Amino acid sequence: MRRIYLDRNAGTPLHPGALEAMLPFLKERYGNPQSLHGEGQSVLEAVEDARGKVARLIGAAAPEIIFTASGSEANNLAVKGMALAGRAKGAHVVVSAVEHLSVLNAAKSLEKFGFRATLVPVDGSGLVRPESVEQALTKETVLVSVMLANSEVGAVQPVAAVAKLCRAKGIPFHTDAVAAVGMLPVDVGALGVDALSLAGDQFRGPKGGAALYLKKGTRLVPQIDGGIQEGGRRAGTENVAAVVGMGRAAEIALAGRAERELRLRGLRDRLIDGLGRRIEHLVVTGPKDERLPHHASFCVRFVEGEAMLLSLDMKGIAVSSGSACSSKSLKASHVLLAMGLDHATAQGSVVFSLLDETTADDIDAVIESFPPIVERLRRMSPLYEAYLKENSR
């Protein structure tokens, strides 16, 4: 059966160039980069070369890149590490209500250290208003974290504006840019952020390769105790193969980003328009314009997301229903609830995230396959039956 993979947010196929760069470090180049002998120093050079490539992808300086094992680790390091570093000033953090769970739960875990967290609301499109962030700030605020783009509804947040108001008040600012780096033009200087999280598996690098950008001079309390790796900010022997693969993937992503964005934006709009014409009671979630170029998300009323995913999978089409980190929980998305959708509608979430290789034929196949699935599932839906009875009176 032909397979159509439209779940980029959960992970991308490893780029052949990244795999080629990794292979020597899975075989003959096995030295530890902390070792002083030739084998170790040779590997260290490769790690630092990759650090420079990742830095160039986001307009940073190489020493400002801290390698981590995942975007979630990078978010935890930023939220916990930066908040604890500012503990002498206060114990209040501000995050948006639609953050990834690795940010929300990290902020919640700070309560054990006496911190208080404020969740900033979003509008019906999932967008944070800078004035809402400003209203949440107090003299005790030591960190603000607002994601650059949301992987569930595709909303691209006004991070530069939020960072600017935080900078004016001397409050460190972090953004989770995992869903954005490689898809959007990202420059830490233009954004004005103090910290930024990214993950290589979102731009065709290997899983296990991620990073935190930390602006020079920004204070951070390490979250892993141990050795002196990553400038003493993240202990543990580096995953060299993943680091090198991520560096090569970053280089490739930067070179082809503009062309990729333009092409995927057209395919995304084709999907949104096509399904919108053929499926009744379809709610497009997220903003129309401030949206990731490869991202289309919907709530299909009267149908559960899990049933749609499994039905599409049987047709050879792989998609998601919200965040990959919570897709098995079968709970209504906290993002959709924060946007004001009711639980029943939020349960009908389906997210399409396009790959570099996605074609117009792939999109047309989805447009043909999905409406009959929705029609079949609605015939079995007590919610839809109740809706029809109510509207037949």
C-alpha positions in Angstrom: 0.0 0.0 0.0 1.2 3.5 -0.8 1.9 5.4 2.4 1.5 9.2 2.7 3.2 10.5 5.8 1.7 13.9 7.0 2.9 13.9 10.6 6.1 16.0 10.3 5.5 17.5 13.8 6.1 14.0 15.3 9.3 13.5 13.4 10.9 13.9 10.0 12.8 11.4 7.9 16.6 11.6 8.4 18.2 13.5 5.6 20.6 11.3 3.6 23.3 14.0 4.1 22.8 13.9 7.8 23.0 10.1 7.9 26.3 10.2 5.8 27.8 12.7 8.3 26.8 10.6 11.3 28.1 7.2 10.1 31.8 7.7 10.9 30.9 8.5 14.5 28.9 5.3 14.8 31.9 3.3 13.7 35.6 4.3 13.6 35.4 7.8 15.1 34.4 6.7 18.6 36.7 8.9 20.7 35.3 11.0 23.6 35.4 14.7 22.9 36.6 15.4 26.4 39.7 13.2 25.9 43.1 15.0 25.3 44.4 12.4 22.9 44.2 12.6 19.1 41.1 10.4 18.8 39.2 12.6 21.3 40.3 15.9 19.9 39.3 14.9 16.4 35.8 14.2 17.6 35.8 17.5 19.6 36.5 19.3 16.3 33.4 17.7 14.7 31.2 18.6 17.7 32.4 22.3 17.5 31.9 22.3 13.7 28.3 21.1 14.3 27.8 23.8 17.0 28.7 26.5 14.5 26.3 25.1 11.9 23.4 25.0 14.3 24.3 28.5 15.5 24.2 29.8 11.9 20.7 28.4 11.4 19.3 30.8 14.0 21.8 33.7 13.7 23.6 32.9 17.0 27.2 32.6 18.0 28.6 29.1 18.4 29.4 29.4 22.2 25.7 30.2 22.8 24.6 26.8 21.7 24.1 24.1 24.4 23.5 20.6 23.0 20.7 18.6 24.6 19.0 15.2 24.0 15.6 16.6 23.0 13.5 19.7 22.7 11.8 18.8 25.9 15.1 18.8 27.7 16.0 22.1 26.2 12.7 23.6 27.4 13.2 22.1 30.9 16.8 23.5 31.1 15.6 26.9 30.1 12.5 27.2 32.2 13.9 25.7 35.4 17.5 26.8 34.9 16.7 30.4 34.2 14.0 30.7 36.8 16.2 29.3 39.5 19.1 31.6 38.5 16.8 34.6 39.1 15.5 33.3 42.5 17.1 36.1 44.4 15.0 38.6 42.5 11.6 36.8 42.8 9.7 33.6 42.3 7.2 34.2 39.5 7.2 32.9 36.0 4.8 33.7 33.1 4.0 31.2 30.3 1.3 31.0 27.7 -1.6 28.6 28.1 -0.8 26.9 24.9 2.8 25.9 25.6 4.2 22.5 25.0 3.8 20.2 28.1 7.6 20.3 28.6 7.2 24.1 29.4 3.9 23.9 31.3 5.0 21.0 33.5 8.4 22.5 34.0 6.8 25.7 35.2 4.5 23.7 37.5 7.4 21.8 38.9 8.9 25.1 40.0 6.1 25.3 42.6 8.1 22.8 44.7 10.7 25.6 45.0 8.2 28.2 46.0 7.5 29.7 42.6 4.2 30.8 41.3 3.3 30.4 37.6 0.8 32.5 35.6 -0.7 31.2 32.4 -1.4 33.9 29.8 -4.6 33.2 27.8 -4.9 33.2 24.0 -7.5 34.3 21.5 -9.7 32.0 19.4 -6.9 31.5 16.9 -4.4 30.4 19.5 -2.5 33.7 19.5 -1.0 35.4 22.5 -1.6 39.1 22.8 1.5 41.0 24.0 -0.6 43.2 26.2 -1.9 40.1 28.0 1.7 39.1 28.8 2.5 42.6 30.1 -0.6 42.5 32.4 0.7 39.3 33.9 4.1 40.7 34.8 5.0 41.6 38.4 8.0 42.8 40.2 8.6 39.2 41.2 8.7 37.9 37.6 12.0 36.3 36.7 11.1 34.5 33.5 8.7 34.7 30.6 8.3 31.8 28.1 6.1 32.0 25.0 6.6 29.6 22.1 7.5 30.8 18.6 5.0 28.4 16.9 2.4 25.9 18.1 2.6 22.4 16.6 -1.1 21.7 17.2 -2.7 24.6 15.6 0.2 26.2 13.7 -0.1 29.6 15.3 3.1 31.7 15.0 3.3 33.9 18.0 4.3 37.6 18.2 7.5 36.6 20.0 9.6 39.7 19.0 6.9 42.0 20.5 6.7 40.0 23.7 10.5 39.8 24.0 10.8 43.6 23.5 8.4 44.4 26.4 10.3 41.8 28.7 13.6 43.3 27.7 12.3 46.8 28.7 11.6 45.5 32.2 14.8 43.4 32.5 13.0 40.1 32.5 14.7 37.1 30.8 12.7 35.7 27.9 12.7 32.1 26.5 10.9 30.8 23.4 10.2 27.2 22.4 11.0 27.3 18.7 11.0 23.5 18.1 8.1 23.7 15.7 9.5 26.7 13.8 13.3 26.3 13.3 13.9 25.0 9.8 10.5 26.1 8.6 10.5 29.8 9.3 13.3 32.4 9.2 14.5 32.4 12.8 17.1 34.9 14.0 17.7 35.2 17.7 19.0 38.8 17.3 15.9 40.0 15.4 13.6 38.2 17.9 15.4 39.6 20.9 15.2 36.5 22.9 17.5 35.4 25.7 17.0 31.6 25.2 15.5 29.5 22.4 14.9 25.7 22.1 15.2 23.7 18.9 15.3 20.1 17.9 17.0 18.5 15.0 14.3 15.9 14.2 12.1 18.8 13.1 14.4 19.7 10.2 15.5 16.2 9.2 18.2 15.7 11.7 18.3 12.6 14.0 16.2 12.1 17.1 18.4 12.7 20.2 20.0 15.8 18.7 18.6 19.1 20.1 19.9 22.4 21.5 19.2 25.4 23.7 20.4 28.8 22.5 21.5 30.8 25.6 22.4 34.4 24.9 25.8 35.4 26.2 25.6 36.6 29.8 22.3 35.0 30.5 22.3 33.2 33.9 21.3 29.5 34.1 21.4 26.8 36.8 22.4 23.5 35.2 19.7 20.7 35.6 22.0 17.7 35.2 24.8 17.4 37.7 28.1 15.8 36.5 31.0 16.8 34.4 32.1 20.0 32.5 30.5 19.2 29.2 28.7 22.1 27.3 30.6 24.7 29.2 29.5 23.2 32.5 25.8 23.9 31.6 24.8 20.3 30.7 26.7 17.4 32.0 27.1 14.1 30.2 29.1 12.6 27.3 27.9 14.2 24.1 25.8 12.1 21.7 28.4 12.9 19.0 26.6 11.2 16.1 23.4 13.0 16.8 25.2 16.3 17.3 27.0 15.9 14.0 23.9 14.8 12.1 22.0 17.7 13.5 24.7 20.1 12.4 24.6 18.8 8.8 20.8 18.9 8.8 20.9 22.5 10.0 23.2 23.4 7.2 20.9 21.8 4.6 17.7 23.3 6.2 19.2 26.8 6.0 20.1 26.5 2.4 16.7 25.4 1.2 14.4 27.1 3.7 12.8 29.8 1.6 12.0 27.6 -1.4 10.6 24.9 0.9 8.4 27.4 2.8 6.9 28.7 -0.4 6.2 25.3 -1.9 4.7 23.9 1.3 2.5 27.0 1.9 0.8 26.4 -1.4 0.2 22.7 -0.6 -1.1 23.6 2.8 -3.6 26.0 1.4 -4.7 23.4 -1.2 -5.4 21.0 1.6 -7.3 23.5 3.8 -9.4 24.7 0.9 -10.1 21.2 -0.5 -11.3 19.8 2.8 -13.2 22.9 3.6 -15.3 22.5 0.4 -16.0 18.8 1.0 -16.6 18.4 4.7 -19.5 20.1 6.6 -19.1 21.2 10.2 -15.3 21.4 9.8 -13.5 23.9 12.0 -10.2 25.2 10.9 -8.1 25.7 14.0 -5.4 28.3 14.3 -4.9 31.6 12.4 -5.3 32.0 8.7 -2.1 34.0 8.1 0.2 33.7 11.1 0.5 30.0 10.6 3.4 27.5 10.0 3.7 27.0 6.2 3.5 23.2 6.4 0.6 23.0 8.9 -3.1 22.4 8.5 -5.3 21.6 11.5 -9.0 21.0 12.0 -11.7 19.9 14.4 -14.3 17.7 12.8 -17.5 18.1 14.7 -19.3 14.9 15.9 -16.3 12.6 15.3 -13.5 11.6 17.6 -9.9 12.2 16.5 -8.7 8.7 17.4 -11.3 7.1 15.0 -10.3 9.4 12.2 -6.5 8.7 12.7 -7.0 5.0 12.7 -9.3 5.1 9.6 -6.8 7.3 7.7 -4.0 5.0 8.7 -5.9 2.1 7.2 -6.0 4.1 4.0 -2.2 4.6 4.2 -2.3 8.2 5.5 -0.4 9.0 8.7 -1.5 12.1 10.6 -1.8 13.2 14.2 -4.5 14.5 16.6 -2.6 17.2 18.6 0.8 17.0 20.2 2.9 13.8 19.6 3.8 13.9 23.3 0.1 13.6 24.4 -1.5 11.8 21.4 -2.0 8.5 23.4 -3.7 10.2 26.3 -7.0 10.5 24.5 -7.7 13.7 26.4 -9.0 16.9 24.8 -6.1 19.1 23.8 -5.2 21.8 26.4 -4.4 24.1 23.4 -7.8 23.7 21.9 -9.5 24.2 25.2 -7.5 27.3 25.9 -8.7 28.6 22.5 -12.3 28.4 23.7 -13.4 25.2 21.9 -15.8 22.9 23.9 -14.6 19.4 24.9 -16.7 17.6 22.3 -15.4 19.7 19.4 -11.8 19.5 20.7 -12.0 15.7 20.7 -12.4 15.8 16.9 -8.9 17.2 16.3 -6.8 16.2 13.3 -3.5 17.7 12.3 -1.7 17.4 9.0 2.0 18.5 8.9 3.6 18.2 5.5 7.1 16.9 4.6 9.6 18.3 2.2 8.7 15.4 -0.1 4.9 15.9 0.1 3.4 16.3 -3.4 0.1 17.7 -4.9 -0.9 14.1 -5.6 -0.5 13.3 -1.8 -2.7 16.3 -0.9 -5.4 15.3 -3.5 -5.4 11.8 -2.2 -6.2 13.1 1.3 -8.9 15.3 -0.1 -10.5 12.3 -1.8 -10.0 9.8 1.1 -10.9 11.9 4.2 -14.5 13.1 3.5 -15.9 9.5 3.1 -14.2 8.5 6.4 -15.9 11.5 8.1 -19.3 10.6 6.6 -19.0 6.9 7.7 -17.9 7.8 11.3 -20.7 10.4 11.6 -23.3 7.8 10.7 -22.1 5.9 13.9 -22.0 9.1 16.1 -24.6 9.6 18.7 -23.6 13.3 18.8 -24.3 13.7 15.1 -27.6 11.8 15.5 -28.6 14.1 18.3 -27.6 17.1 16.2 -29.8 16.0 13.3 -32.8 15.4 15.5 -32.4 18.8 17.1 -32.2 20.6 13.8 -35.1 18.6 12.2 -37.6 20.2 14.5 
